[in-house]
Structures are given as C-alpha cells and as structure tokens.
Amino acid sequence: MYQLFCDSNCELWHTEAKALGLQVIRMPYVLDGEEFYYDLGENTDFKHFYDRMRAGAVPTTSAINEQNYIDYFEPVLKEGRDIYYITFSHKLSATFESMERAIAALKEKYPAREIRTFDTKSISLGTGFQVRLAAEKYNAGATMDELDAYLEEVRAHTVVYFVVDDLVYLKRGGRISALTAAFGSLLGIKPMISVLPDGSLQSVGKVKGSKRVFAEFVRIMREHNCNVKDYRVEVLQADCPETGDAFVETLKKEFGEDIKIDYQVVGPVIAAHCGPGTLGLIFYGDK
C-alpha cells in the first residue's frame, strides 16, 4: 500500500486534490516580507496578491528544506505505507536537492519502505494534468510500476504553452535583456513560452495582441492533434479573467461546446515568475 503525493506547484484546485486523495506538499512564497505556503486556492487571497504585484511588489519563491520533506513523508512511512511523489520539473528548482537528501535519510531509517518519485518535466497544470490522471489510476488500484509506465506515456503527450503580458518578470529571471523588455512592452509583443521535453522552459515565438494569441494557441492545438475527445484542456489566467473568458469561448467555438475545459487562476508561486496577465494552455497532444 502506498500514498500518492504531489506539490502545490501542480496547481490542481484544492477541492480536486482532496477528492483524489492526494497529499500535497505546499510550496512557499514571500510577499511584502511575509512567507506563505500555497494551499491550492483554499484560503488564498488572489486579489490582494495580484493587486500588490501590479502596485510594484516583488514576490519571491524559495526551495523548501530537507526537514520539510521529512515532516511530510515520515508520518506515512511510520504507518507502514510507501510513498509515490509526482513532482514538477526538476530543471526548474533546487528544492529537489533537499528532497533527495530527505529521501536518503528516510530510506536509511525505514529500509523496508519504498519512496518513489516521478518527474513530470512540467510545471503548473502541466504537472497537474499528469497528477490528476495518475490519481485516477491510483484510486483504481494501480501499482507503483503501473503508475510509472502510465505516467511515462502521459508525460510524452503533455503539451504546455503560455504567453506573458509584461516582460519585466522574464527580465528579472534573466530570460530576456532589459532592452528587449522595454521594446517588447512598447510594441505590445507577448512572448510565447513552452516546456521542452527535458523540463526546461524556452521562448518559442512572439505574438502581438490577444486575438493573435488565441489564433496561435488554436493553431498549436491542431498542429499537435489535441485530443479533446478523451482528455480535458487546461486554461490558466493570471489576473486577466476577461482574456481567459474570451479564450475559453474561442475554444468552444473551435472545438465544440462539449469540449472539457478546466479553467482557473494561476497561483502565487507560479505567478511570481510569470506575472499578471499570463495566459496558459495545457493539453494532450501527439507529441
């Protein structure tokens, strides 16, 4: 018997995470000098967070430490259960160095127990998309080996794209130069980012204006043979509900009213890196 874990960077909504029987590791962020741990929207004041960002506050994120992981994992091991932890991309955080140290210490203390991890090589609902499908298998009685095989297949078909509204957040992260950011903002250019197969992020193009963004997203979905029949499409908006609403309506017009869409706000940890105005798209594609 084992317990399925994920972390809050998967951004599944709190009610769904509970319904799926997931144990969630909460990831930290700091706003105005105060540290918070993202709770998947249960008690999160999204309006305050985004209002502060738009007013110039600079939220930061950090890796959790080895003891944090031990505190999450050890009670499960003490009960005689194993652990399967589905993570966001190891390329995007140093937190997994602490995780590996914690797992090594716990394996020494509980040699009869197994702790297995799976790197989704994604982030936000790109990870959540995989976590949800894995949790359905988990609740149906899948073994760890069966979950490994299933997640390998799902990961290979998880497609993630997003556009950011303000280039300043990418500039802070060192992804673009200050000059590029200044001209991009003046011209209304929105850079498009995708998650590569190795779990890293890469700029894959630039789009001007929301309508062009919608058209490009739809083109990408068709290019990747998006499977809207068997899988949900994930849409994320970072404090831009009008844009998000309009994109959802575009998807319904393009793919039919019966398309299954999960639509929600971007949480503070991810938003600290992408900024307000970000629009994200995740789906099951052919590659």
N, C-alpha and C positions, 0 to 999 in steps of 0.2 A: 504493500500500500504506500502511496506517495501523495504529497501535497504539491499542487501546481502554484507557482509563484510568478508574478510579473512585477514591474515597477511603474510608477505613475507617469513615466515618460512614454508609456504606451498610449496614454490619453483616452482609454476607454472611459465612458461615463461611470460614475461611482455605483449607480444602481445596477448597471450591467455587470460590473466586476463582482458585485456581491451575489447577483443571481447566478453567475457562472461558478461560484465557489472559489474564487481566486484570492490568494493572499497577496497584498500589494505593498511593495517597498516604496515608501514615499520619498521623492527626491526634493532636495532643498533649493530655495532661492531666497535672496535678500533684497528687500525693498525699503528704502529710507532707513537703512541701518538695522532693520528688524528681520530676523530669519523666520521663514515659514517652510512648511513641508506640504507639497501639493497633494490634495486629498481627492483628486479626480472630480472636482466641482462640488463636493458635498457642502462645504461651508466657505467656498472661495468667493471673495468679493471681486469679481471680474471688473466691474465698473470702476472701482477705486484703483485697481491695478493699472488698467489701461489709461484712466484719466491722469494718473501720476506719470506714466510713460510719456503721454502726449504733452504734459507740462514740463518735461525735461528730466524726470527722474531716470536713473540708470540702474535697473535691477541687475543683479549678478547671480550666478549659479556656482555650485561647487560640488566636488565629489563627496559622497558620504564615506565614513572611515570604516576600518576593519571591524571595530566593535559594533557599529550599527548593523552590519550584516550578521554578525554573530547573534545579536539580540533578536533579529528576525528569524534566523534559521534554527537556533538551538532548541527553543521550545518544541518545535516539530520533531526534531531528532530525539529529544528526550521521551517523546510519546511513542517512539519506536517506528516512526514513519520516515520514508525517504523524501527527497526534495527534487523537483524539476523546476528550474527557474528560466523563464523565457525573457531575454534581455533586449534592450535596444542596442544599436550598433556599437561595438567595442572600439570602433575607429573614432567615435565622437566624444569620448570621455575617459579620463584617467581613473574613474571610480572603480573600474573592473580590476585594477591592480590591488585595491583594497579587498575586493570580493575574492580574488584568488588566494590572498593571504588568509582570509577568514575561512574559506573552504578547506585549505590545507590544515589549519589548526583544528577545525571541527572533525575532519576525517581522522585525524590522529586521536581525538578524544572519543569518537564514535566510529570505530573501524568497521562495525557491522552495517552501518548505514551508507546509503548512496546519495551523493549530491551531484546532480547533472544540470548543466546549463546549455542553452541554445541561443546563439547569436542570430537575431533576425536580420542583421545587417541593414537595419532601417531605423526610423525614428517616428515619434508621434503616432498617428493612426496607421502608419505603415507597419509599425510594430503591433499596434492594437488589432489590426486586421488579422494578423497571424495568430495573436494570442486568443482572439475570440474563436477562430476555427479550431485551434488546438484544444481549447477548453471544452468545446462541444464533444470532441473525441475523448478527452479525459473523462468527462461525465458519462460517456457511453462505455467506459471501461477499458480504454486503450492502455497498453503497457508503455513503459518509457521507450522501448525500442520502436514500437509502433508510432509513438509520437515523434521520435527522431525522423523516421522515414517520411511521415506525413508533412512535417514542417519543412524538411528539405525541399519537397515538391512545391509547397505553398510559397516558400521564400523565393524560389526561382521565378514565380509568376506575379510577385507583388510589385506593382509599378507605382512610384511616388514622384509627383511633381508639385512645385509650388512657386508662386511669384510673390515678391515682396513689394510693398508700396513705397517705403522710404529706404534709400540705400545707406543711410547713416549706420544702421545696425550691422550690415555686412561690412562696412568700413571699419567699425570698431573691432570686428572679429578678424580684420586683416585680409578679407577676401577680395576687396577692391581698393583702389587708391582713393585718396581724398579728392583728386581732380576728377576722376571718373564719377565719383558720387555726386559732386557738385553739378557737372554737366548732365548726368542722368536725371537728377531731380528737376533741373530746369526744363528738360525736354519731355518730362513725363514718361521716361523709359522705365519699364518694370523688368528687372532681370528674372529669368526663369531658372530654377534650380532643380536638379534631380538627384536621387540617391543612386550611386553606382553599385554594381554587383559586389564590390568589396566593402560596402557600408560607408563609404565616404561621400561627401557632397560635392557637386560640380555645377558651375554655371553652364547651361546648355543653350542659352539664347536670350534675346531681349525682345519684349513686346511693348508696344505703345498703346495705352488705353485699355479699359476694362473689356470692351466689346471684342477687341482683338485677342485678349487673354482667353475669353470664353471660346472663341473660334479655334484658337490654338490648342486648348485643352481637348476640345471635341475631336480635332484632327488627330491628336496623340492617342486618344482612346480608340479611334477607328484604326489607326496605324498598328496599334498593339492588339487589335482584335479583342477589345474589352468584353469580358463575359458578364453581361448584365442579367443573363438568364439565371445563373446559378449562384452568383455572388453579389454582395452589396457593394455599392460605390460609396467611398468616404469623401465628404466635403468638409473642409475646415475653414473658418474665418477668424481672423484676429481683430476683433472690434470693428468689423466692417460688415454688419448684418445686411445692409442694403445690397452690397455686392454679392454676398453669399446667397441671399434670397434669389437674386436675379440669375445667378449661375445655376441654382437648383432648378429654376423654371426652364432655363435653357436645356438642361439635361433631360427634363421631362418631354420637351418638345422634340428633341433629337432622338431619344431612345424609347419614348412611350411613357405614359402616365404610370404604368405599373413598375417602372424601374425602382429598385430598392435602394434608398439613399440614407446613409447615416450622416447627419448634419449637426455640427456642434462648434463651439468656440475653442480656440487654441488656449491651452493652459499657460500659466505664468512662466514655468521653466522653459518651455519651448519659445514662448513669445519674447523672452528676454534676449533671444538670439535672432529672431526674425522680425520682430517689431509689429506694431499695429498696422492694419491694412493688408496683412498677408492672406492669400487665398491658396488653399491646398487641395490636392486631388490624389486619391489613392484608389486603385482598382486591381482586379485580377486580369492580367493580360497574358499574351502568348510568350512573352519573354521579359 
